[in-house]
Amino acid sequence: DGFAGLGRVGGSGLKGVIKVKYVNQFGLEEAGIDQNGVFKEFLEDLIKQAFTPSLSLFKSTPDGNVVPSPSSSVQPDHLELFAFVGKMLGKALYEGIVIDIPFAGFVYSKMGGRWNFLVSGRRD
């Protein structure tokens, strides 16, 4: 639902307030006071879901770091999902929401816009 609702939002739309409503199994809106609490819960749940092994977007290395999974292409829209997860991680940073994901060092380098020989395939 998060991907369907926020997948096409970008730029200044992500900097604004995003209202979240939870709906129960009967189709009724659940009560919640949102001083970013409901949104924070939604964002944490959404990111947690993105890193589940069954989605095959990310995997853990033997030393416990998280990296993009080489088998992510089992998801037909995996590139869009990666972009969406990136936007949601960016929104979490923007809002000051701490997300505890032990990414591998090269992932942090890429996020920071630094050059990485793993991406280019060469080491000049």
C-alpha positions, 0 to 999 in steps of 0.5 A: 500500500505504501508503494502504491500511495507514495511510489510516484511522490518525489522531490518537494512532495517528500519534504512535505507532511505525509498523512497516514491512515491505518485501516483495520480488517473491517475497513474502518479507520483506526484512531491515531494521533499523528504528531509524526507518530503514526507516520513514523510507525508507518515508515518504520514498518514499511522499511522493515518490510522492504528488508525482509528476505522474502522480498529478495531486495536485500541480503545479509552478508556473513558478517551481518552487513546488509547489501543489495541482493543479486537475486533482486530481479525475481521482483519484476519491479525491483528497480522501482522498489529500490528507488522507493526504498531509497526515497523512504530512507531519505524521508526518514533522514529528513524527518530525523527518524533513526533507522537501524540498518547495518549497510555495508560500507560501499552502500554508505559510500554510494549513498553519500555520492562518493565514487566506488570501484564496485559500481564502475568495475575498475580501479584507476 
